[in-house]
């Protein structure tokens, strides 16, 4: 993992904390990425979120909702 990966992960978590997306509140992955990272980093951020942060329960980020919806929140 490179420093840029860590920076992207920190920006994602920082955005969730600052906007208070916890409990019953949720945010779509697209909105989260638009708020937290530059457009050039969005693809890498989505990959990190879906492949590392959610499955490994890093920073207590969890999927919310079911089906085709891609919503996340802090657990």
PDB file of N, H, CA, C and O in Angstrom:
ATOM      1  N   UNK A   1       0.852  -1.178   0.000  1.00  0.00           N
ATOM      2  CA  UNK A   1       0.000   0.000   0.000  1.00  0.00           C
ATOM      3  C   UNK A   1       0.892   1.232   0.000  1.00  0.00           C
ATOM      4  O   UNK A   1       1.827   1.348   0.792  1.00  0.00           O
ATOM      5  N   UNK A   2       0.587   2.124  -0.885  1.00  0.00           N
ATOM      6  H   UNK A   2      -0.173   2.030  -1.529  1.00  0.00           H
ATOM      7  CA  UNK A   2       1.383   3.341  -1.012  1.00  0.00           C
ATOM      8  C   UNK A   2       0.802   4.456  -0.144  1.00  0.00           C
ATOM      9  O   UNK A   2      -0.305   4.355   0.384  1.00  0.00           O
ATOM     10  N   UNK A   3       1.577   5.500  -0.020  1.00  0.00           N
ATOM     11  H   UNK A   3       2.476   5.582  -0.449  1.00  0.00           H
ATOM     12  CA  UNK A   3       1.108   6.649   0.751  1.00  0.00           C
ATOM     13  C   UNK A   3      -0.119   7.278   0.118  1.00  0.00           C
ATOM     14  O   UNK A   3      -0.986   7.789   0.828  1.00  0.00           O
ATOM     15  N   UNK A   4      -0.207   7.250  -1.205  1.00  0.00           N
ATOM     16  H   UNK A   4       0.497   6.835  -1.781  1.00  0.00           H
ATOM     17  CA  UNK A   4      -1.381   7.836  -1.857  1.00  0.00           C
ATOM     18  C   UNK A   4      -2.639   7.029  -1.531  1.00  0.00           C
ATOM     19  O   UNK A   4      -3.721   7.602  -1.402  1.00  0.00           O
ATOM     20  N   UNK A   5      -2.507   5.695  -1.396  1.00  0.00           N
ATOM     21  H   UNK A   5      -1.628   5.230  -1.501  1.00  0.00           H
ATOM     22  CA  UNK A   5      -3.652   4.872  -0.994  1.00  0.00           C
ATOM     23  C   UNK A   5      -4.111   5.238   0.407  1.00  0.00           C
ATOM     24  O   UNK A   5      -5.310   5.334   0.668  1.00  0.00           O
ATOM     25  N   UNK A   6      -3.186   5.437   1.284  1.00  0.00           N
ATOM     26  H   UNK A   6      -2.212   5.359   1.072  1.00  0.00           H
ATOM     27  CA  UNK A   6      -3.519   5.814   2.654  1.00  0.00           C
ATOM     28  C   UNK A   6      -4.185   7.193   2.682  1.00  0.00           C
ATOM     29  O   UNK A   6      -5.149   7.405   3.417  1.00  0.00           O
ATOM     30  N   UNK A   7      -3.673   8.116   1.891  1.00  0.00           N
ATOM     31  H   UNK A   7      -2.889   7.943   1.294  1.00  0.00           H
ATOM     32  CA  UNK A   7      -4.269   9.451   1.809  1.00  0.00           C
ATOM     33  C   UNK A   7      -5.709   9.391   1.313  1.00  0.00           C
ATOM     34  O   UNK A   7      -6.581  10.083   1.839  1.00  0.00           O
ATOM     35  N   UNK A   8      -5.957   8.559   0.297  1.00  0.00           N
ATOM     36  H   UNK A   8      -5.248   7.997  -0.130  1.00  0.00           H
ATOM     37  CA  UNK A   8      -7.310   8.432  -0.249  1.00  0.00           C
ATOM     38  C   UNK A   8      -8.235   7.837   0.801  1.00  0.00           C
ATOM     39  O   UNK A   8      -9.360   8.309   0.969  1.00  0.00           O
ATOM     40  N   UNK A   9      -7.786   6.815   1.507  1.00  0.00           N
ATOM     41  H   UNK A   9      -6.872   6.431   1.371  1.00  0.00           H
ATOM     42  CA  UNK A   9      -8.607   6.198   2.557  1.00  0.00           C
ATOM     43  C   UNK A   9      -8.922   7.216   3.654  1.00  0.00           C
ATOM     44  O   UNK A   9     -10.049   7.274   4.147  1.00  0.00           O
ATOM     45  N   UNK A  10      -7.936   8.008   4.029  1.00  0.00           N
ATOM     46  H   UNK A  10      -7.021   7.961   3.629  1.00  0.00           H
ATOM     47  CA  UNK A  10      -8.144   9.015   5.071  1.00  0.00           C
ATOM     48  C   UNK A  10      -9.136  10.080   4.627  1.00  0.00           C
ATOM     49  O   UNK A  10      -9.949  10.541   5.428  1.00  0.00           O
ATOM     50  N   UNK A  11      -9.077  10.475   3.365  1.00  0.00           N
ATOM     51  H   UNK A  11      -8.416  10.101   2.714  1.00  0.00           H
ATOM     52  CA  UNK A  11     -10.023  11.468   2.853  1.00  0.00           C
ATOM     53  C   UNK A  11     -11.448  10.928   2.876  1.00  0.00           C
ATOM     54  O   UNK A  11     -12.388  11.660   3.187  1.00  0.00           O
ATOM     55  N   UNK A  12     -11.608   9.644   2.546  1.00  0.00           N
ATOM     56  H   UNK A  12     -10.844   9.050   2.293  1.00  0.00           H
ATOM     57  CA  UNK A  12     -12.933   9.029   2.564  1.00  0.00           C
ATOM     58  C   UNK A  12     -13.495   9.024   3.978  1.00  0.00           C
ATOM     59  O   UNK A  12     -14.639   9.421   4.197  1.00  0.00           O
ATOM     60  N   UNK A  13     -12.692   8.574   4.936  1.00  0.00           N
ATOM     61  H   UNK A  13     -11.762   8.252   4.758  1.00  0.00           H
ATOM     62  CA  UNK A  13     -13.145   8.505   6.333  1.00  0.00           C
ATOM     63  C   UNK A  13     -13.386   9.909   6.878  1.00  0.00           C
ATOM     64  O   UNK A  13     -14.362  10.138   7.593  1.00  0.00           O
ATOM     65  N   UNK A  14     -12.514  10.837   6.550  1.00  0.00           N
ATOM     66  H   UNK A  14     -11.721  10.651   5.969  1.00  0.00           H
ATOM     67  CA  UNK A  14     -12.673  12.221   7.011  1.00  0.00           C
ATOM     68  C   UNK A  14     -13.989  12.812   6.515  1.00  0.00           C
ATOM     69  O   UNK A  14     -14.671  13.518   7.258  1.00  0.00           O
ATOM     70  N   UNK A  15     -14.347  12.530   5.273  1.00  0.00           N
ATOM     71  H   UNK A  15     -13.793  11.956   4.670  1.00  0.00           H
ATOM     72  CA  UNK A  15     -15.606  13.031   4.720  1.00  0.00           C
ATOM     73  C   UNK A  15     -16.799  12.435   5.461  1.00  0.00           C
ATOM     74  O   UNK A  15     -17.757  13.146   5.765  1.00  0.00           O
ATOM     75  N   UNK A  16     -16.748  11.141   5.754  1.00  0.00           N
ATOM     76  H   UNK A  16     -15.969  10.564   5.508  1.00  0.00           H
ATOM     77  CA  UNK A  16     -17.842  10.500   6.487  1.00  0.00           C
ATOM     78  C   UNK A  16     -17.996  11.089   7.888  1.00  0.00           C
ATOM     79  O   UNK A  16     -19.114  11.284   8.365  1.00  0.00           O
ATOM     80  N   UNK A  17     -16.879  11.370   8.539  1.00  0.00           N
ATOM     81  H   UNK A  17     -15.970  11.212   8.152  1.00  0.00           H
ATOM     82  CA  UNK A  17     -16.929  11.923   9.893  1.00  0.00           C
ATOM     83  C   UNK A  17     -17.431  13.371   9.865  1.00  0.00           C
ATOM     84  O   UNK A  17     -18.281  13.747  10.673  1.00  0.00           O
ATOM     85  N   UNK A  18     -16.917  14.176   8.949  1.00  0.00           N
ATOM     86  H   UNK A  18     -16.227  13.871   8.293  1.00  0.00           H
ATOM     87  CA  UNK A  18     -17.307  15.585   8.901  1.00  0.00           C
ATOM     88  C   UNK A  18     -18.772  15.770   8.534  1.00  0.00           C
ATOM     89  O   UNK A  18     -19.417  16.697   9.025  1.00  0.00           O
ATOM     90  N   UNK A  19     -19.306  14.903   7.679  1.00  0.00           N
ATOM     91  H   UNK A  19     -18.782  14.151   7.281  1.00  0.00           H
ATOM     92  CA  UNK A  19     -20.704  15.032   7.286  1.00  0.00           C
ATOM     93  C   UNK A  19     -21.631  14.214   8.182  1.00  0.00           C
ATOM     94  O   UNK A  19     -22.840  14.171   7.957  1.00  0.00           O
ATOM     95  N   UNK A  20     -21.064  13.570   9.190  1.00  0.00           N
ATOM     96  H   UNK A  20     -20.082  13.605   9.373  1.00  0.00           H
ATOM     97  CA  UNK A  20     -21.815  12.814  10.205  1.00  0.00           C
ATOM     98  C   UNK A  20     -22.721  11.745   9.597  1.00  0.00           C
ATOM     99  O   UNK A  20     -23.917  11.685   9.884  1.00  0.00           O
ATOM    100  N   UNK A  21     -22.126  10.907   8.754  1.00  0.00           N
ATOM    101  H   UNK A  21     -21.155  10.956   8.521  1.00  0.00           H
ATOM    102  CA  UNK A  21     -22.865   9.813   8.131  1.00  0.00           C
ATOM    103  C   UNK A  21     -22.732   8.592   9.039  1.00  0.00           C
ATOM    104  O   UNK A  21     -21.896   7.722   8.794  1.00  0.00           O
ATOM    105  N   UNK A  22     -23.543   8.530  10.069  1.00  0.00           N
ATOM    106  H   UNK A  22     -24.222   9.238  10.267  1.00  0.00           H
ATOM    107  CA  UNK A  22     -23.523   7.424  11.027  1.00  0.00           C
ATOM    108  C   UNK A  22     -24.947   7.012  11.331  1.00  0.00           C
ATOM    109  O   UNK A  22     -25.900   7.710  10.986  1.00  0.00           O
ATOM    110  N   UNK A  23     -25.078   5.871  11.979  1.00  0.00           N
ATOM    111  H   UNK A  23     -24.304   5.304  12.259  1.00  0.00           H
ATOM    112  CA  UNK A  23     -26.396   5.416  12.403  1.00  0.00           C
ATOM    113  C   UNK A  23     -27.339   5.200  11.248  1.00  0.00           C
ATOM    114  O   UNK A  23     -27.039   4.420  10.344  1.00  0.00           O
ATOM    115  N   UNK A  24     -28.479   5.876  11.255  1.00  0.00           N
ATOM    116  H   UNK A  24     -28.722   6.509  11.989  1.00  0.00           H
ATOM    117  CA  UNK A  24     -29.481   5.713  10.218  1.00  0.00           C
ATOM    118  C   UNK A  24     -29.193   6.497   8.957  1.00  0.00           C
ATOM    119  O   UNK A  24     -29.871   6.302   7.949  1.00  0.00           O
ATOM    120  N   UNK A  25     -28.208   7.378   8.984  1.00  0.00           N
ATOM    121  H   UNK A  25     -27.658   7.536   9.803  1.00  0.00           H
ATOM    122  CA  UNK A  25     -27.870   8.152   7.796  1.00  0.00           C
ATOM    123  C   UNK A  25     -26.990   7.319   6.876  1.00  0.00           C
ATOM    124  O   UNK A  25     -26.235   6.456   7.326  1.00  0.00           O
ATOM    125  N   UNK A  26     -27.098   7.590   5.590  1.00  0.00           N
ATOM    126  H   UNK A  26     -27.711   8.291   5.224  1.00  0.00           H
ATOM    127  CA  UNK A  26     -26.291   6.877   4.617  1.00  0.00           C
ATOM    128  C   UNK A  26     -25.943   7.809   3.480  1.00  0.00           C
ATOM    129  O   UNK A  26     -26.548   8.870   3.323  1.00  0.00           O
ATOM    130  N   UNK A  27     -24.963   7.409   2.687  1.00  0.00           N
ATOM    131  H   UNK A  27     -24.471   6.548   2.814  1.00  0.00           H
ATOM    132  CA  UNK A  27     -24.554   8.186   1.524  1.00  0.00           C
ATOM    133  C   UNK A  27     -24.201   7.198   0.425  1.00  0.00           C
ATOM    134  O   UNK A  27     -23.651   6.131   0.695  1.00  0.00           O
ATOM    135  N   UNK A  28     -24.514   7.550  -0.797  1.00  0.00           N
ATOM    136  H   UNK A  28     -24.961   8.417  -1.017  1.00  0.00           H
ATOM    137  CA  UNK A  28     -24.152   6.655  -1.898  1.00  0.00           C
ATOM    138  C   UNK A  28     -22.645   6.746  -2.129  1.00  0.00           C
ATOM    139  O   UNK A  28     -22.010   7.752  -1.813  1.00  0.00           O
ATOM    140  N   UNK A  29     -22.100   5.687  -2.679  1.00  0.00           N
ATOM    141  H   UNK A  29     -22.616   4.870  -2.935  1.00  0.00           H
ATOM    142  CA  UNK A  29     -20.666   5.649  -2.944  1.00  0.00           C
ATOM    143  C   UNK A  29     -20.286   6.756  -3.921  1.00  0.00           C
ATOM    144  O   UNK A  29     -19.244   7.390  -3.756  1.00  0.00           O
ATOM    145  N   UNK A  30     -21.109   6.997  -4.929  1.00  0.00           N
ATOM    146  H   UNK A  30     -21.956   6.482  -5.063  1.00  0.00           H
ATOM    147  CA  UNK A  30     -20.816   8.056  -5.901  1.00  0.00           C
ATOM    148  C   UNK A  30     -20.746   9.426  -5.241  1.00  0.00           C
ATOM    149  O   UNK A  30     -19.828  10.199  -5.516  1.00  0.00           O
ATOM    150  N   UNK A  31     -21.704   9.735  -4.374  1.00  0.00           N
ATOM    151  H   UNK A  31     -22.450   9.107  -4.151  1.00  0.00           H
ATOM    152  CA  UNK A  31     -21.685  11.021  -3.674  1.00  0.00           C
ATOM    153  C   UNK A  31     -20.474  11.126  -2.763  1.00  0.00           C
ATOM    154  O   UNK A  31     -19.831  12.174  -2.700  1.00  0.00           O
ATOM    155  N   UNK A  32     -20.162  10.060  -2.066  1.00  0.00           N
ATOM    156  H   UNK A  32     -20.684   9.208  -2.118  1.00  0.00           H
ATOM    157  CA  UNK A  32     -19.014  10.064  -1.165  1.00  0.00           C
ATOM    158  C   UNK A  32     -17.734  10.358  -1.926  1.00  0.00           C
ATOM    159  O   UNK A  32     -16.919  11.169  -1.488  1.00  0.00           O
ATOM    160  N   UNK A  33     -17.557   9.705  -3.056  1.00  0.00           N
ATOM    161  H   UNK A  33     -18.220   9.045  -3.412  1.00  0.00           H
ATOM    162  CA  UNK A  33     -16.347   9.920  -3.841  1.00  0.00           C
ATOM    163  C   UNK A  33     -16.305  11.325  -4.430  1.00  0.00           C
ATOM    164  O   UNK A  33     -15.231  11.918  -4.529  1.00  0.00           O
ATOM    165  N   UNK A  34     -17.463  11.869  -4.824  1.00  0.00           N
ATOM    166  H   UNK A  34     -18.336  11.387  -4.743  1.00  0.00           H
ATOM    167  CA  UNK A  34     -17.498  13.238  -5.345  1.00  0.00           C
ATOM    168  C   UNK A  34     -17.105  14.257  -4.275  1.00  0.00           C
ATOM    169  O   UNK A  34     -16.431  15.243  -4.572  1.00  0.00           O
ATOM    170  N   UNK A  35     -17.523  14.019  -3.042  1.00  0.00           N
ATOM    171  H   UNK A  35     -18.070  13.218  -2.801  1.00  0.00           H
ATOM    172  CA  UNK A  35     -17.208  14.938  -1.945  1.00  0.00           C
ATOM    173  C   UNK A  35     -15.773  14.804  -1.459  1.00  0.00           C
ATOM    174  O   UNK A  35     -15.172  15.791  -1.036  1.00  0.00           O
ATOM    175  N   UNK A  36     -15.211  13.596  -1.513  1.00  0.00           N
ATOM    176  H   UNK A  36     -15.698  12.794  -1.858  1.00  0.00           H
ATOM    177  CA  UNK A  36     -13.957  13.358  -0.807  1.00  0.00           C
ATOM    178  C   UNK A  36     -12.698  13.399  -1.665  1.00  0.00           C
ATOM    179  O   UNK A  36     -11.661  13.864  -1.192  1.00  0.00           O
ATOM    180  N   UNK A  37     -12.751  12.928  -2.907  1.00  0.00           N
ATOM    181  H   UNK A  37     -13.593  12.550  -3.291  1.00  0.00           H
ATOM    182  CA  UNK A  37     -11.519  12.841  -3.702  1.00  0.00           C
ATOM    183  C   UNK A  37     -11.685  13.548  -5.042  1.00  0.00           C
ATOM    184  O   UNK A  37     -12.800  13.821  -5.488  1.00  0.00           O
ATOM    185  N   UNK A  38     -10.551  13.836  -5.671  1.00  0.00           N
ATOM    186  H   UNK A  38      -9.646  13.614  -5.308  1.00  0.00           H
ATOM    187  CA  UNK A  38     -10.571  14.435  -6.998  1.00  0.00           C
ATOM    188  C   UNK A  38     -11.095  13.422  -8.012  1.00  0.00           C
ATOM    189  O   UNK A  38     -11.078  12.217  -7.761  1.00  0.00           O
ATOM    190  N   UNK A  39     -11.553  13.910  -9.142  1.00  0.00           N
ATOM    191  H   UNK A  39     -11.566  14.889  -9.346  1.00  0.00           H
ATOM    192  CA  UNK A  39     -12.064  13.026 -10.185  1.00  0.00           C
ATOM    193  C   UNK A  39     -11.000  12.048 -10.671  1.00  0.00           C
ATOM    194  O   UNK A  39     -11.322  10.909 -11.012  1.00  0.00           O
ATOM    195  N   UNK A  40      -9.760  12.465 -10.708  1.00  0.00           N
ATOM    196  H   UNK A  40      -9.499  13.390 -10.431  1.00  0.00           H
ATOM    197  CA  UNK A  40      -8.692  11.595 -11.182  1.00  0.00           C
ATOM    198  C   UNK A  40      -8.409  10.451 -10.210  1.00  0.00           C
ATOM    199  O   UNK A  40      -7.854   9.427 -10.609  1.00  0.00           O
ATOM    200  N   UNK A  41      -8.781  10.612  -8.950  1.00  0.00           N
ATOM    201  H   UNK A  41      -9.232  11.444  -8.626  1.00  0.00           H
ATOM    202  CA  UNK A  41      -8.567   9.566  -7.944  1.00  0.00           C
ATOM    203  C   UNK A  41      -9.818   8.737  -7.669  1.00  0.00           C
ATOM    204  O   UNK A  41      -9.768   7.808  -6.863  1.00  0.00           O
ATOM    205  N   UNK A  42     -10.921   9.047  -8.308  1.00  0.00           N
ATOM    206  H   UNK A  42     -10.962   9.802  -8.963  1.00  0.00           H
ATOM    207  CA  UNK A  42     -12.193   8.396  -7.993  1.00  0.00           C
ATOM    208  C   UNK A  42     -12.172   6.901  -8.282  1.00  0.00           C
ATOM    209  O   UNK A  42     -12.710   6.120  -7.497  1.00  0.00           O
ATOM    210  N   UNK A  43     -11.570   6.489  -9.375  1.00  0.00           N
ATOM    211  H   UNK A  43     -11.133   7.123 -10.013  1.00  0.00           H
ATOM    212  CA  UNK A  43     -11.509   5.063  -9.702  1.00  0.00           C
ATOM    213  C   UNK A  43     -10.712   4.286  -8.679  1.00  0.00           C
ATOM    214  O   UNK A  43     -11.130   3.215  -8.238  1.00  0.00           O
ATOM    215  N   UNK A  44      -9.569   4.819  -8.301  1.00  0.00           N
ATOM    216  H   UNK A  44      -9.229   5.688  -8.659  1.00  0.00           H
ATOM    217  CA  UNK A  44      -8.737   4.159  -7.286  1.00  0.00           C
ATOM    218  C   UNK A  44      -9.456   4.150  -5.941  1.00  0.00           C
ATOM    219  O   UNK A  44      -9.393   3.157  -5.216  1.00  0.00           O
ATOM    220  N   UNK A  45     -10.131   5.232  -5.603  1.00  0.00           N
ATOM    221  H   UNK A  45     -10.182   6.038  -6.192  1.00  0.00           H
ATOM    222  CA  UNK A  45     -10.856   5.307  -4.335  1.00  0.00           C
ATOM    223  C   UNK A  45     -11.986   4.283  -4.292  1.00  0.00           C
ATOM    224  O   UNK A  45     -12.198   3.639  -3.265  1.00  0.00           O
ATOM    225  N   UNK A  46     -12.715   4.126  -5.399  1.00  0.00           N
ATOM    226  H   UNK A  46     -12.544   4.649  -6.234  1.00  0.00           H
ATOM    227  CA  UNK A  46     -13.800   3.137  -5.455  1.00  0.00           C
ATOM    228  C   UNK A  46     -13.244   1.725  -5.266  1.00  0.00           C
ATOM    229  O   UNK A  46     -13.834   0.908  -4.558  1.00  0.00           O
ATOM    230  N   UNK A  47     -12.108   1.444  -5.900  1.00  0.00           N
ATOM    231  H   UNK A  47     -11.628   2.108  -6.475  1.00  0.00           H
ATOM    232  CA  UNK A  47     -11.484   0.125  -5.772  1.00  0.00           C
ATOM    233  C   UNK A  47     -11.043  -0.123  -4.329  1.00  0.00           C
ATOM    234  O   UNK A  47     -11.265  -1.208  -3.792  1.00  0.00           O
ATOM    235  N   UNK A  48     -10.423   0.867  -3.704  1.00  0.00           N
ATOM    236  H   UNK A  48     -10.242   1.749  -4.140  1.00  0.00           H
ATOM    237  CA  UNK A  48     -10.001   0.726  -2.311  1.00  0.00           C
ATOM    238  C   UNK A  48     -11.203   0.526  -1.391  1.00  0.00           C
ATOM    239  O   UNK A  48     -11.162  -0.298  -0.477  1.00  0.00           O
ATOM    240  N   UNK A  49     -12.257   1.270  -1.633  1.00  0.00           N
ATOM    241  H   UNK A  49     -12.291   1.939  -2.376  1.00  0.00           H
ATOM    242  CA  UNK A  49     -13.456   1.175  -0.800  1.00  0.00           C
ATOM    243  C   UNK A  49     -14.095  -0.200  -0.916  1.00  0.00           C
ATOM    244  O   UNK A  49     -14.421  -0.818   0.097  1.00  0.00           O
ATOM    245  N   UNK A  50     -14.280  -0.687  -2.145  1.00  0.00           N
ATOM    246  H   UNK A  50     -14.015  -0.185  -2.968  1.00  0.00           H
ATOM    247  CA  UNK A  50     -14.967  -1.953  -2.363  1.00  0.00           C
ATOM    248  C   UNK A  50     -14.110  -3.179  -2.086  1.00  0.00           C
ATOM    249  O   UNK A  50     -14.636  -4.205  -1.656  1.00  0.00           O
ATOM    250  N   UNK A  51     -12.796  -3.099  -2.322  1.00  0.00           N
ATOM    251  H   UNK A  51     -12.369  -2.265  -2.671  1.00  0.00           H
ATOM    252  CA  UNK A  51     -11.933  -4.270  -2.177  1.00  0.00           C
ATOM    253  C   UNK A  51     -11.255  -4.378  -0.821  1.00  0.00           C
ATOM    254  O   UNK A  51     -10.947  -5.482  -0.371  1.00  0.00           O
ATOM    255  N   UNK A  52     -11.016  -3.247  -0.161  1.00  0.00           N
ATOM    256  H   UNK A  52     -11.266  -2.350  -0.526  1.00  0.00           H
ATOM    257  CA  UNK A  52     -10.276  -3.289   1.096  1.00  0.00           C
ATOM    258  C   UNK A  52     -11.065  -2.771   2.293  1.00  0.00           C
ATOM    259  O   UNK A  52     -11.176  -3.452   3.312  1.00  0.00           O
ATOM    260  N   UNK A  53     -11.607  -1.573   2.167  1.00  0.00           N
ATOM    261  H   UNK A  53     -11.517  -1.020   1.339  1.00  0.00           H
ATOM    262  CA  UNK A  53     -12.177  -0.918   3.335  1.00  0.00           C
ATOM    263  C   UNK A  53     -13.458  -1.593   3.829  1.00  0.00           C
ATOM    264  O   UNK A  53     -13.609  -1.800   5.033  1.00  0.00           O
ATOM    265  N   UNK A  54     -14.372  -1.938   2.940  1.00  0.00           N
ATOM    266  H   UNK A  54     -14.249  -1.770   1.962  1.00  0.00           H
ATOM    267  CA  UNK A  54     -15.633  -2.544   3.366  1.00  0.00           C
ATOM    268  C   UNK A  54     -15.450  -4.015   3.764  1.00  0.00           C
ATOM    269  O   UNK A  54     -15.894  -4.396   4.848  1.00  0.00           O
ATOM    270  N   UNK A  55     -14.814  -4.859   2.936  1.00  0.00           N
ATOM    271  H   UNK A  55     -14.453  -4.550   2.056  1.00  0.00           H
ATOM    272  CA  UNK A  55     -14.686  -6.271   3.331  1.00  0.00           C
ATOM    273  C   UNK A  55     -13.851  -6.490   4.595  1.00  0.00           C
ATOM    274  O   UNK A  55     -14.146  -7.388   5.384  1.00  0.00           O
ATOM    275  N   UNK A  56     -12.824  -5.687   4.787  1.00  0.00           N
ATOM    276  H   UNK A  56     -12.584  -4.958   4.146  1.00  0.00           H
ATOM    277  CA  UNK A  56     -11.952  -5.842   5.950  1.00  0.00           C
ATOM    278  C   UNK A  56     -12.419  -5.023   7.140  1.00  0.00           C
ATOM    279  O   UNK A  56     -11.759  -5.007   8.179  1.00  0.00           O
ATOM    280  N   UNK A  57     -13.546  -4.344   7.002  1.00  0.00           N
ATOM    281  H   UNK A  57     -14.082  -4.357   6.158  1.00  0.00           H
ATOM    282  CA  UNK A  57     -14.142  -3.511   8.051  1.00  0.00           C
ATOM    283  C   UNK A  57     -13.157  -2.462   8.573  1.00  0.00           C
ATOM    284  O   UNK A  57     -13.076  -2.197   9.772  1.00  0.00           O
ATOM    285  N   UNK A  58     -12.421  -1.882   7.643  1.00  0.00           N
ATOM    286  H   UNK A  58     -12.486  -2.097   6.669  1.00  0.00           H
ATOM    287  CA  UNK A  58     -11.486  -0.827   8.021  1.00  0.00           C
ATOM    288  C   UNK A  58     -12.266   0.442   8.314  1.00  0.00           C
ATOM    289  O   UNK A  58     -13.177   0.799   7.566  1.00  0.00           O
ATOM    290  N   UNK A  59     -11.927   1.108   9.366  1.00  0.00           N
ATOM    291  H   UNK A  59     -11.187   0.818   9.973  1.00  0.00           H
ATOM    292  CA  UNK A  59     -12.543   2.368   9.784  1.00  0.00           C
ATOM    293  C   UNK A  59     -14.036   2.219  10.029  1.00  0.00           C
ATOM    294  O   UNK A  59     -14.769   3.208  10.018  1.00  0.00           O
ATOM    295  N   UNK A  60     -14.491   0.995  10.248  1.00  0.00           N
ATOM    296  H   UNK A  60     -13.896   0.192  10.256  1.00  0.00           H
ATOM    297  CA  UNK A  60     -15.885   0.708  10.576  1.00  0.00           C
ATOM    298  C   UNK A  60     -16.863   1.177   9.501  1.00  0.00           C
ATOM    299  O   UNK A  60     -17.978   1.594   9.816  1.00  0.00           O
ATOM    300  N   UNK A  61     -16.452   1.111   8.239  1.00  0.00           N
ATOM    301  H   UNK A  61     -15.547   0.772   7.983  1.00  0.00           H
ATOM    302  CA  UNK A  61     -17.338   1.458   7.126  1.00  0.00           C
ATOM    303  C   UNK A  61     -18.125   0.221   6.745  1.00  0.00           C
ATOM    304  O   UNK A  61     -17.556  -0.860   6.596  1.00  0.00           O
ATOM    305  N   UNK A  62     -19.425   0.372   6.587  1.00  0.00           N
ATOM    306  H   UNK A  62     -19.888   1.250   6.708  1.00  0.00           H
ATOM    307  CA  UNK A  62     -20.265  -0.771   6.245  1.00  0.00           C
ATOM    308  C   UNK A  62     -21.244  -0.393   5.143  1.00  0.00           C
ATOM    309  O   UNK A  62     -21.625   0.768   4.990  1.00  0.00           O
ATOM    310  N   UNK A  63     -21.639  -1.404   4.383  1.00  0.00           N
ATOM    311  H   UNK A  63     -21.330  -2.347   4.508  1.00  0.00           H
ATOM    312  CA  UNK A  63     -22.671  -1.219   3.365  1.00  0.00           C
ATOM    313  C   UNK A  63     -24.015  -1.084   4.064  1.00  0.00           C
ATOM    314  O   UNK A  63     -24.232  -1.666   5.127  1.00  0.00           O
ATOM    315  N   UNK A  64     -24.903  -0.324   3.471  1.00  0.00           N
ATOM    316  H   UNK A  64     -24.726   0.149   2.607  1.00  0.00           H
ATOM    317  CA  UNK A  64     -26.224  -0.114   4.043  1.00  0.00           C
ATOM    318  C   UNK A  64     -27.232  -0.205   2.914  1.00  0.00           C
ATOM    319  O   UNK A  64     -27.030   0.372   1.846  1.00  0.00           O
ATOM    320  N   UNK A  65     -28.295  -0.914   3.144  1.00  0.00           N
ATOM    321  H   UNK A  65     -28.459  -1.383   4.012  1.00  0.00           H
ATOM    322  CA  UNK A  65     -29.285  -1.116   2.094  1.00  0.00           C
ATOM    323  C   UNK A  65     -29.006  -2.429   1.391  1.00  0.00           C
ATOM    324  O   UNK A  65     -28.037  -3.120   1.707  1.00  0.00           O
ATOM    325  N   UNK A  66     -29.834  -2.760   0.465  1.00  0.00           N
ATOM    326  H   UNK A  66     -30.621  -2.199   0.209  1.00  0.00           H
ATOM    327  CA  UNK A  66     -29.641  -4.018  -0.232  1.00  0.00           C
ATOM    328  C   UNK A  66     -29.823  -3.864  -1.721  1.00  0.00           C
ATOM    329  O   UNK A  66     -30.036  -2.767  -2.236  1.00  0.00           O
ATOM    330  N   UNK A  67     -29.734  -4.983  -2.396  1.00  0.00           N
ATOM    331  H   UNK A  67     -29.561  -5.875  -1.977  1.00  0.00           H
ATOM    332  CA  UNK A  67     -29.939  -4.980  -3.828  1.00  0.00           C
ATOM    333  C   UNK A  67     -28.834  -4.253  -4.555  1.00  0.00           C
ATOM    334  O   UNK A  67     -27.658  -4.407  -4.225  1.00  0.00           O
ATOM    335  N   UNK A  68     -29.205  -3.465  -5.540  1.00  0.00           N
ATOM    336  H   UNK A  68     -30.160  -3.340  -5.808  1.00  0.00           H
ATOM    337  CA  UNK A  68     -28.240  -2.781  -6.374  1.00  0.00           C
ATOM    338  C   UNK A  68     -27.747  -1.454  -5.781  1.00  0.00           C
ATOM    339  O   UNK A  68     -26.841  -0.827  -6.329  1.00  0.00           O
ATOM    340  N   UNK A  69     -28.338  -1.035  -4.677  1.00  0.00           N
ATOM    341  H   UNK A  69     -29.074  -1.544  -4.231  1.00  0.00           H
ATOM    342  CA  UNK A  69     -27.944   0.243  -4.073  1.00  0.00           C
ATOM    343  C   UNK A  69     -26.541   0.135  -3.483  1.00  0.00           C
ATOM    344  O   UNK A  69     -26.196  -0.862  -2.849  1.00  0.00           O
ATOM    345  N   UNK A  70     -25.754   1.155  -3.698  1.00  0.00           N
ATOM    346  H   UNK A  70     -26.034   1.965  -4.214  1.00  0.00           H
ATOM    347  CA  UNK A  70     -24.411   1.205  -3.143  1.00  0.00           C
ATOM    348  C   UNK A  70     -24.351   2.326  -2.120  1.00  0.00           C
ATOM    349  O   UNK A  70     -23.848   3.410  -2.417  1.00  0.00           O
ATOM    350  N   UNK A  71     -24.853   2.080  -0.931  1.00  0.00           N
ATOM    351  H   UNK A  71     -25.261   1.200  -0.690  1.00  0.00           H
ATOM    352  CA  UNK A  71     -24.835   3.065   0.146  1.00  0.00           C
ATOM    353  C   UNK A  71     -23.862   2.596   1.219  1.00  0.00           C
ATOM    354  O   UNK A  71     -23.719   1.397   1.457  1.00  0.00           O
ATOM    355  N   UNK A  72     -23.204   3.536   1.855  1.00  0.00           N
ATOM    356  H   UNK A  72     -23.321   4.510   1.661  1.00  0.00           H
ATOM    357  CA  UNK A  72     -22.282   3.231   2.941  1.00  0.00           C
ATOM    358  C   UNK A  72     -22.550   4.163   4.114  1.00  0.00           C
ATOM    359  O   UNK A  72     -23.199   5.198   3.969  1.00  0.00           O
ATOM    360  N   UNK A  73     -22.041   3.778   5.271  1.00  0.00           N
ATOM    361  H   UNK A  73     -21.514   2.937   5.388  1.00  0.00           H
ATOM    362  CA  UNK A  73     -22.115   4.598   6.466  1.00  0.00           C
ATOM    363  C   UNK A  73     -21.045   4.117   7.438  1.00  0.00           C
ATOM    364  O   UNK A  73     -20.456   3.051   7.257  1.00  0.00           O
ATOM    365  N   UNK A  74     -20.808   4.904   8.452  1.00  0.00           N
ATOM    366  H   UNK A  74     -21.286   5.770   8.599  1.00  0.00           H
ATOM    367  CA  UNK A  74     -19.914   4.487   9.537  1.00  0.00           C
ATOM    368  C   UNK A  74     -20.723   3.662  10.509  1.00  0.00           C
ATOM    369  O   UNK A  74     -21.834   4.041  10.880  1.00  0.00           O
ATOM    370  N   UNK A  75     -20.175   2.539  10.923  1.00  0.00           N
ATOM    371  H   UNK A  75     -19.273   2.231  10.621  1.00  0.00           H
ATOM    372  CA  UNK A  75     -20.887   1.634  11.832  1.00  0.00           C
ATOM    373  C   UNK A  75     -20.872   2.101  13.246  1.00  0.00           C
ATOM    374  O   UNK A  75     -21.431   1.439  14.120  1.00  0.00           O
TER     375      UNK A  75
END
